[in-house]
Amino acid sequence: MTGFSLRMKEVHPGDLKNAVIKYLNELLEPIRKDFETEEMQKLILNAYPPPAPVQQKKSKKNKLIEVFEKTKSVLALFSRIYRRIVVFL
């Protein structure tokens, strides 16, 4: 089977693709089984550790929201204190 066979349409490209996939899977199956062992899994984990979690930087918008939320709670506190002072006067 050569490129000439494909050009002469003796072999359909889909058939060739399926045959290559099947052959490659047969060749790779023993290698895949070797990688499934516990020893290889540990080796892979040591060689390629999972990435560390990335902390997101706070955007200016998020900082403003935080400041606003804190300000709201402080204003609410002052408001309560003010009402108590007014009651006593």
C-alpha positions as CSV (number, residue, x, y, z in Angstrom):
1,M,0.0,0.0,0.0
2,T,1.6,3.2,-1.1
3,G,0.7,6.8,-1.7
4,F,0.1,5.7,-5.3
5,S,-2.7,3.3,-4.0
6,L,-4.4,6.2,-2.3
7,R,-4.2,8.3,-5.5
8,M,-5.6,5.5,-7.6
9,K,-8.4,5.2,-5.0
10,E,-7.6,1.5,-4.4
11,V,-7.6,2.2,-0.7
12,H,-10.1,4.5,0.9
13,P,-8.5,7.1,3.3
14,G,-11.0,6.1,6.0
15,D,-10.0,2.5,5.8
16,L,-6.3,3.5,5.9
17,K,-6.9,5.7,9.0
18,N,-8.8,2.9,10.8
19,A,-6.0,0.4,10.0
20,V,-3.3,2.7,11.3
21,I,-5.3,3.5,14.5
22,K,-5.7,-0.2,15.2
23,Y,-2.0,-1.0,14.5
24,L,-0.8,1.9,16.7
25,N,-3.1,0.8,19.5
26,E,-1.7,-2.7,19.3
27,L,1.9,-1.3,19.5
28,L,1.1,1.0,22.4
29,E,-0.9,-1.3,24.6
30,P,2.1,-3.0,26.4
31,I,3.6,0.5,27.0
32,R,0.3,1.7,28.5
33,K,0.1,-1.3,30.8
34,D,3.6,-0.6,32.0
35,F,2.6,2.9,32.9
36,E,-0.4,1.7,34.9
37,T,1.8,0.0,37.6
38,E,2.0,1.7,41.0
39,E,5.8,2.2,40.7
40,M,5.4,4.1,37.4
41,Q,2.5,6.1,38.8
42,K,4.7,7.3,41.7
43,L,7.6,8.0,39.2
44,I,5.2,10.1,37.0
45,L,3.9,12.0,40.0
46,N,7.4,12.8,41.2
47,A,8.5,13.8,37.7
48,Y,5.4,15.9,36.9
49,P,3.8,17.1,40.2
50,P,0.4,18.7,40.0
51,P,0.6,22.5,39.7
52,A,0.3,24.6,42.8
53,P,-3.0,26.4,43.2
54,V,-2.8,29.9,41.8
55,Q,-4.0,32.7,44.0
56,Q,-6.0,35.3,42.1
57,K,-4.9,38.8,42.4
58,K,-7.6,41.1,43.7
59,S,-8.8,43.5,41.0
60,K,-9.4,47.1,41.7
61,K,-13.1,46.4,41.4
62,N,-12.9,43.7,44.1
63,K,-10.9,46.0,46.3
64,L,-13.4,48.7,46.0
65,I,-16.2,46.3,46.8
66,E,-14.3,45.2,49.9
67,V,-13.8,48.8,51.0
68,F,-17.4,49.6,50.4
69,E,-18.6,46.6,52.4
70,K,-16.3,47.5,55.3
71,T,-17.5,51.1,55.1
72,K,-21.1,50.0,55.1
73,S,-20.5,48.0,58.3
74,V,-18.6,50.9,60.0
75,L,-21.3,53.3,59.0
76,A,-24.0,51.0,60.4
77,L,-22.1,50.8,63.6
78,F,-21.7,54.6,63.9
79,S,-25.4,54.9,63.0
80,R,-26.4,52.6,65.9
81,I,-24.0,54.4,68.3
82,Y,-25.4,57.8,67.2
83,R,-29.0,56.6,67.8
84,R,-28.2,55.5,71.3
85,I,-26.5,58.8,72.1
86,V,-29.5,60.8,70.8
87,V,-31.8,58.7,72.9
88,F,-29.9,59.6,76.0
89,L,-29.9,63.3,75.2
